[in-house]
Amino acid sequence: MHWLGLTLLSAFFLATADTLTKRQLSHLRAGELVLVRFGVTGVLLLPLLWLQPWPVLPLPFWGWVACLLPLEILAMWLYMTAIRGCPLSLTLPYLAFTPVFNIVTGYVLLGETISWAGFAGIALVVCGAWLLNLDAAGNGQGLDVLAPFRAIAREHGSRLMLVVAALYSLTSVLGKGALQYVSPGFFGPFYFVLLGTVASLLFASRDVRSWRALGHHPWAYLLVGLFMGAMVLTHFYAIEHVEVAYMIAVKRTSLLFGMVYGAWLFGETGLSRNLAAGMMMVAGVFLIVA
């Protein structure tokens, strides 16, 4: 299958896993949700890791991975905290800020600079964020242009997801460093098995309630794990056939799928305006990575 189709599938699987997490598992604590997202997915991907030959893993590879793991787990913990208690339409779109933050991390860590198209992309992402919070602009005394940005600061889930976007801007650069030594097809299962192991040690080793919580609603955990596993496989198979930046830009369409799910399953309002804002943000992502 063409990389574009694989990436769109990956975006759909990610949005579906987020929706199932919010709908079926929001009673769990954020740490337990991290355990489900990484632990169950790692178990499901373990056979794929066994069935392929292992490359030589040099010391620098482990250095990249050691930097990645804590940031990835912190990002997922904040991610789960955001979506379990806040509307999908006011959380998922802010992942589009990852390439905006990438401009800073790419410059500091890799010496990359931004083009004029990149500046235009940033403007589109920021305008999309403004449009998402347009209701806050009407205060009865005319249009307050800055009010939507203040609304972002007030919305707990939006603030958290902006932090997640910043963390993902770091993990994307660090992941690129690790992929110098292994193929994406190996790294995907390997990384999630490792994440699952670390998440289990971190969130379940000292609290027996986390293990007991996994004894309830096993089908929901399995479904979330299956969709996460499908997301990982389509993600890394797509990356093998195209530049990472383009693939990630297309994958940000997951925020559009999430908005549709939010309106359909959770009764979130303003779908037309939210989709327009989301498409504006996705277009901005494309310009930034172009």
C-alpha positions as CSV (number, residue, x, y, z in Angstrom):
1,M,0.0,0.0,0.0
2,H,1.2,3.5,-0.8
3,W,2.7,5.4,2.2
4,L,-0.1,8.0,2.0
5,G,-2.8,5.3,2.6
6,L,-0.8,3.8,5.4
7,T,-0.4,7.1,7.1
8,L,-4.1,7.9,6.9
9,L,-4.8,4.5,8.4
10,S,-2.3,5.3,11.1
11,A,-4.1,8.6,11.8
12,F,-7.4,6.9,11.9
13,F,-6.2,4.1,14.3
14,L,-4.7,6.7,16.6
15,A,-7.9,8.8,16.8
16,T,-9.9,5.6,17.3
17,A,-7.6,4.5,20.2
18,D,-8.0,8.0,21.7
19,T,-11.8,7.8,21.4
20,L,-12.0,4.3,22.9
21,T,-9.8,5.4,25.8
22,K,-12.0,8.4,26.5
23,R,-15.3,6.5,26.1
24,Q,-14.5,3.2,27.8
25,L,-11.5,3.9,30.2
26,S,-11.9,7.5,31.5
27,H,-12.6,6.1,34.9
28,L,-8.9,4.9,35.2
29,R,-6.1,7.1,36.5
30,A,-3.8,8.6,33.9
31,G,-0.9,6.3,34.9
32,E,-3.2,3.3,34.4
33,L,-4.1,4.6,31.0
34,V,-0.4,4.9,30.1
35,L,-0.1,1.3,31.2
36,V,-2.8,0.2,28.8
37,R,-1.6,2.3,25.9
38,F,2.0,1.1,26.2
39,G,1.8,-2.1,28.1
40,V,-1.0,-3.9,26.2
41,T,0.3,-2.6,22.9
42,G,3.8,-3.9,23.8
43,V,2.5,-7.3,24.6
44,L,0.6,-7.5,21.3
45,L,3.7,-6.4,19.3
46,L,6.1,-8.8,21.1
47,P,5.6,-11.6,18.6
48,L,6.7,-9.3,15.8
49,L,9.9,-8.6,17.7
50,W,10.6,-12.3,18.2
51,L,10.0,-13.1,14.5
52,Q,12.6,-10.8,13.0
53,P,16.4,-10.8,13.3
54,W,17.9,-8.3,15.7
55,P,20.4,-5.9,14.3
56,V,23.5,-4.9,16.2
57,L,22.5,-2.2,18.7
58,P,25.5,0.1,19.4
59,L,25.9,2.2,22.5
60,P,24.9,5.5,20.8
61,F,21.5,3.9,19.9
62,W,20.9,3.1,23.6
63,G,21.8,6.7,24.4
64,W,19.1,8.0,22.1
65,V,16.6,5.5,23.5
66,A,17.5,6.4,27.1
67,C,16.7,10.1,26.3
68,L,13.5,9.1,24.5
69,L,11.8,6.9,27.2
70,P,11.2,9.4,30.0
71,L,10.0,12.1,27.6
72,E,7.7,9.6,25.8
73,I,6.1,8.4,29.0
74,L,5.7,11.9,30.4
75,A,4.1,13.0,27.1
76,M,1.6,10.0,27.2
77,W,0.8,10.6,30.8
78,L,-0.1,14.3,30.1
79,Y,-1.9,13.2,26.9
80,M,-4.1,10.8,28.8
81,T,-4.8,13.3,31.5
82,A,-6.0,15.8,28.8
83,I,-8.3,13.6,26.8
84,R,-9.9,11.7,29.7
85,G,-11.3,14.9,31.2
86,C,-11.6,17.4,28.4
87,P,-13.4,17.6,25.0
88,L,-11.5,16.0,22.1
89,S,-12.1,19.1,20.0
90,L,-10.2,21.2,22.5
91,T,-7.3,18.8,23.1
92,L,-6.3,16.8,20.0
93,P,-5.9,19.8,17.6
94,Y,-3.1,21.3,19.7
95,L,-0.9,18.4,18.6
96,A,-0.6,20.4,15.4
97,F,1.8,22.7,17.3
98,T,4.5,19.9,17.4
99,P,6.1,21.1,14.1
100,V,5.9,24.7,15.4
101,F,8.0,23.6,18.4
102,N,10.1,21.5,16.0
103,I,11.4,24.7,14.5
104,V,13.0,25.5,17.8
105,T,14.2,22.0,18.7
106,G,15.4,21.4,15.1
107,Y,17.4,24.6,15.2
108,V,19.0,24.0,18.6
109,L,19.7,20.3,18.2
110,L,20.2,19.9,14.4
111,G,21.0,23.5,13.2
112,E,17.9,23.4,10.9
113,T,16.4,26.8,9.8
114,I,12.9,27.8,8.7
115,S,11.7,28.9,5.3
116,W,9.1,31.5,4.4
117,A,6.6,28.7,3.8
118,G,7.4,27.6,7.4
119,F,6.5,31.0,8.7
120,A,3.2,30.9,6.7
121,G,2.5,27.4,8.2
122,I,3.0,28.7,11.7
123,A,0.5,31.5,11.0
124,L,-2.0,28.9,9.8
125,V,-1.6,26.8,12.9
126,V,-2.0,29.8,15.2
127,C,-5.0,31.0,13.3
128,G,-6.6,27.5,13.5
129,A,-6.1,27.6,17.3
130,W,-7.7,31.0,17.4
131,L,-10.7,29.8,15.4
132,L,-11.2,26.9,17.8
133,N,-11.8,29.3,20.6
134,L,-13.7,31.9,18.6
135,D,-16.6,31.9,21.1
136,A,-14.4,33.6,23.6
137,A,-13.9,36.6,21.3
138,G,-17.4,37.9,21.7
139,N,-17.6,39.7,25.0
140,G,-20.7,41.9,24.3
141,Q,-18.5,45.0,23.6
142,G,-17.1,44.0,20.2
143,L,-14.5,41.6,19.0
144,D,-11.7,40.9,21.5
145,V,-9.0,39.5,19.2
146,L,-6.8,38.2,22.0
147,A,-9.6,36.5,24.0
148,P,-9.4,33.1,22.1
149,F,-5.7,32.9,23.1
150,R,-6.6,33.6,26.7
151,A,-9.2,30.9,26.4
152,I,-6.5,28.4,25.5
153,A,-4.6,29.4,28.6
154,R,-7.8,28.8,30.7
155,E,-8.6,25.4,29.2
156,H,-6.8,22.7,31.2
157,G,-6.8,20.1,28.4
158,S,-5.5,22.6,25.8
159,R,-2.6,23.7,28.0
160,L,-1.7,20.1,28.7
161,M,-1.8,19.2,25.0
162,L,0.5,22.1,24.1
163,V,3.0,20.7,26.6
164,V,2.5,17.3,24.9
165,A,3.2,18.9,21.5
166,A,6.4,20.4,22.8
167,L,7.5,17.1,24.2
168,Y,6.7,15.3,21.0
169,S,8.9,17.9,19.1
170,L,11.8,16.6,21.2
171,T,10.9,12.9,20.9
172,S,10.6,13.2,17.1
173,V,14.1,14.6,16.9
174,L,15.5,12.0,19.3
175,G,13.7,9.2,17.4
176,K,15.3,10.4,14.2
177,G,18.6,9.9,16.0
178,A,17.8,6.4,17.0
179,L,16.6,5.5,13.5
180,Q,20.2,6.0,12.2
181,Y,21.1,2.6,13.6
182,V,18.0,0.4,13.0
183,S,15.2,0.1,10.5
184,P,11.7,1.6,11.2
185,G,10.2,-1.9,10.9
186,F,12.4,-3.1,13.8
187,F,12.2,0.0,15.9
188,G,8.4,0.2,16.1
189,P,7.8,-3.1,17.9
190,F,11.1,-2.8,19.9
191,Y,10.3,0.6,21.1
192,F,6.8,-0.2,22.2
193,V,7.8,-3.4,24.0
194,L,10.4,-1.3,25.8
195,L,7.9,1.4,26.6
196,G,5.4,-1.2,27.9
197,T,8.1,-2.7,30.2
198,V,9.1,0.7,31.6
199,A,5.5,1.8,32.0
200,S,4.7,-1.4,33.9
201,L,7.6,-0.9,36.3
202,L,6.8,2.8,36.8
203,F,3.0,2.7,37.2
204,A,2.3,-0.8,38.5
205,S,5.2,-2.1,40.4
206,R,4.4,-0.1,43.6
207,D,0.6,0.0,43.4
208,V,-1.4,-3.2,43.3
209,R,-4.5,-1.2,42.4
210,S,-3.1,-0.7,38.9
211,W,-2.9,-4.4,38.3
212,R,-6.4,-4.9,39.7
213,A,-7.8,-2.2,37.5
214,L,-6.5,-4.1,34.5
215,G,-8.8,-7.0,35.5
216,H,-11.9,-5.0,34.6
217,H,-13.1,-4.3,31.1
218,P,-10.4,-6.5,29.4
219,W,-12.1,-6.2,26.0
220,A,-11.8,-2.5,26.1
221,Y,-8.0,-2.7,27.0
222,L,-7.6,-5.2,24.1
223,L,-9.3,-3.0,21.6
224,V,-7.3,0.0,22.6
225,G,-4.1,-2.1,22.4
226,L,-5.1,-3.4,19.0
227,F,-5.7,0.0,17.5
228,M,-2.5,1.3,19.1
229,G,-0.6,-1.7,17.6
230,A,-2.2,-1.1,14.2
231,M,-1.2,2.6,14.5
232,V,2.4,1.6,15.3
233,L,2.7,-0.8,12.4
234,T,1.2,1.5,9.8
235,H,3.3,4.4,11.1
236,F,6.6,2.7,10.8
237,Y,5.9,0.9,7.5
238,A,4.9,4.3,6.1
239,I,8.0,5.9,7.4
240,E,10.1,3.4,5.5
241,H,8.8,4.8,2.2
242,V,8.8,8.6,2.7
243,E,10.6,11.3,4.6
244,V,9.5,11.4,8.3
245,A,8.4,15.1,8.1
246,Y,5.9,14.4,5.4
247,M,4.5,11.3,7.0
248,I,4.0,13.1,10.4
249,A,2.3,16.0,8.6
250,V,-0.3,13.6,7.1
251,K,-0.6,11.8,10.3
252,R,-1.8,15.0,12.0
253,T,-5.1,14.4,10.2
254,S,-5.8,12.3,13.3
255,L,-7.1,15.5,14.9
256,L,-9.8,15.7,12.2
257,F,-10.9,12.1,12.9
258,G,-10.9,13.0,16.6
259,M,-13.2,16.0,16.0
260,V,-15.7,13.8,14.1
261,Y,-15.6,11.2,16.9
262,G,-16.1,14.0,19.5
263,A,-19.2,15.3,17.8
264,W,-20.6,11.8,17.1
265,L,-20.0,10.0,20.4
266,F,-19.7,12.8,22.9
267,G,-22.1,15.4,21.5
268,E,-19.3,18.1,21.2
269,T,-20.7,21.1,19.4
270,G,-19.4,23.3,16.6
271,L,-18.2,20.5,14.3
272,S,-18.2,22.6,11.1
273,R,-16.1,25.4,12.7
274,N,-13.8,22.9,14.5
275,L,-13.2,21.0,11.3
276,A,-12.4,24.2,9.4
277,A,-9.9,25.2,12.2
278,G,-8.5,21.7,12.1
279,M,-8.0,21.7,8.4
280,M,-6.3,25.1,8.7
281,M,-3.9,23.6,11.3
282,V,-3.2,20.6,9.1
283,A,-2.5,22.8,6.1
284,G,-0.1,24.8,8.3
285,V,1.7,21.6,9.3
286,F,2.2,20.8,5.6
287,L,3.7,24.2,4.9
288,I,6.1,23.9,7.8
289,V,7.5,20.6,6.7
290,A,7.5,21.4,3.0
